[in-house]
Amino acid sequence: MEQDERFRAFFRALAPEVRRWAVRAAGPHVADDVVTETFLVAWRRWDDLPDDADHRRAWVFVVARHKAAHLRDRGARDSALRTRLAAAPQDDAGDVADAVTTSTHARDVLFRLRPEDREVLLLVGVDGLSPADAAAVLGCSVTAMTTRLSRARRRLEDLMSRTETTDDVRSAP
């Protein structure tokens, strides 16, 4: 049997069990995410899985447990951020046009970056992943991820400063 077929059979056999466990452990709102992320790890590490069916099943549940904990932690961080944002004083004195211009400028600069730099910055800065989690997403080491992130931030800063200077020159009388 080919690896793809073995994985499909493995998934069909265990995914319902993992989903039932995830509903109990993490809640129905994240159960599908737990299953997806668990079997993504299993697919990537297929050659590292134990040969024995019982040990393989246990291995999958260990991964699911880690994924559920990660999703719960992320949910708690998101909730705390929403609470802080709701409690933050609102500055109604600002001009909406300035906010739109700044947002548009930042987006334009971000999309001038190389796709690899943009992906790293968005995973960490927008999606809120830790460098370790972003490294797992990208399939690289944490060291490589932190290096890529540092370089991407430097390129972003450089590009922002160059475009601000260019914009200042264009708007001068």
C-alpha positions, -999 to 999 in steps of 0.1 A, spaced: 0 0 0 13 34 -10 20 61 17 -9 83 6 -33 54 10 -19 43 43 -22 79 56 -58 81 43 -67 49 61 -49 61 92 -68 94 91 -102 77 85 -97 54 114 -84 80 139 -98 114 129 -133 108 144 -118 97 177 -95 127 178 -124 150 170 -146 135 198 -117 140 222 -110 175 210 -147 185 215 -145 174 251 -110 188 257 -111 221 238 -146 227 228 -166 223 196 -154 256 182 -118 244 178 -122 207 175 -118 207 137 -87 229 140 -72 204 165 -79 175 141 -65 194 111 -33 205 129 -28 171 145 -30 152 112 -8 178 95 19 170 120 13 133 114 16 137 77 48 157 80 63 132 104 49 101 89 82 83 88 88 91 125 55 76 138 57 44 158 51 12 137 29 -4 163 -8 7 159 -14 13 196 17 34 200 8 53 168 -27 60 181 -12 72 214 13 94 195 -16 111 177 -34 118 209 -2 134 224 0 157 194 -37 165 196 -33 174 233 -5 198 224 -25 213 196 -55 218 218 -34 234 245 -19 258 219 -53 267 206 -67 273 241 -37 295 249 -41 314 216 -78 319 224 -69 333 259 -44 357 243 -69 368 218 -95 374 245 -71 393 266 -61 415 236 -98 422 229 -103 432 265 -73 455 265 -84 471 232 -119 476 245 -106 493 276 -81 515 257 -90 551 255 -104 561 221 -89 590 203 -117 606 185 -97 637 177 -77 620 150 -85 626 113 -100 595 97 -82 604 65 -48 603 83 -56 568 96 -66 556 61 -35 571 45 -13 555 71 -30 522 68 -28 523 30 9 534 31 18 505 55 -1 480 33 16 493 1 51 491 18 43 456 31 34 444 -4 66 458 -18 86 433 3 96 399 -10 68 374 -5 90 354 19 96 384 41 59 394 40 49 358 50 72 358 80 61 392 92 24 384 88 27 350 106 42 367 136 29 402 135 -7 397 123 -15 360 130 2 362 164 23 331 160 54 327 181 86 323 162 86 286 171 50 281 158 58 301 127 89 279 121 66 249 123 43 264 98 71 272 74 89 239 80 122 254 92 141 256 125 134 282 151 168 296 145 162 300 108 128 315 116 142 341 140 169 350 114 143 354 87 121 375 109 150 398 119 160 403 83 124 409 72 119 435 99 151 452 89 140 452 52 106 466 63 121 494 83 145 503 55 117 503 29 94 523 53 121 550 58 129 552 21 92 556 11 86 582 39 116 602 26 103 599 -10 68 609 1 82 639 20 101 650 -11 70 646 -33 48 666 -9 73 695 -4 62 728 -21 
